[in-house]
Amino acid sequence: MSGGMLLWPLLRRSGGEVDTLVAVQMINYKDAVVLDVREGSEYAAGHVPNSRHIPADKLEERLHELEKFKDKPIILIHRSGVNTTGKAGAILRKQAFAHVHDLQGGIDAWRQANLPIVKK
């Protein structure tokens, strides 16, 4: 029963913003792909473990790297205050990615929740 209650937010969402709790649930239970669309220096300064990095301005030319994840949830990470995920999300949805979500508050929200960050 409690497992079903944890998964309920995942089942009813097919896009839009998710908070850090739902993002972690999606990563753990739905094998979500974390896609960081910040600039290279921002990514190197600290990012979500196992995240993929494709800057927003390079996404269209590097879409082939994500093709195998079309049916998986994708969580887009941006820098707080600069929502580059709007453009990135639109590109992915246009290319038939089924479940695209923005992390509410971006990388700053991830840090504030004391979730793991790795540096390159």
FENHU-V7803 format. One record per residue. RES is the residue in one letter. SS is DSSP state (h for helix, s for strand, l for the rest). Layout:
RES SS
RES SS
This chain:
M l
S h
G h
G h
M h
L h
L h
W h
P h
L h
L h
R h
R l
S l
G s
G s
E s
V s
D l
T h
L h
V h
A h
V h
Q h
M h
I h
N h
Y h
K h
D l
A l
V s
V s
L s
D s
V l
R l
E l
G h
S h
E h
Y h
A h
A h
G l
H s
V l
P l
N l
S l
R s
H s
I l
P l
A h
D h
K h
L l
E h
E h
R h
L h
H h
E h
L l
E h
K h
F h
K l
D l
K l
P s
I s
I s
L s
I s
H l
R s
S l
G l
V s
N l
T l
T h
G h
K h
A h
G h
A h
I h
L h
R h
K h
Q l
A l
F l
A l
H s
V s
H s
D s
L s
Q l
G l
G h
I h
D h
A h
W h
R h
Q h
A l
N l
L l
P l
I l
V s
K l
K l
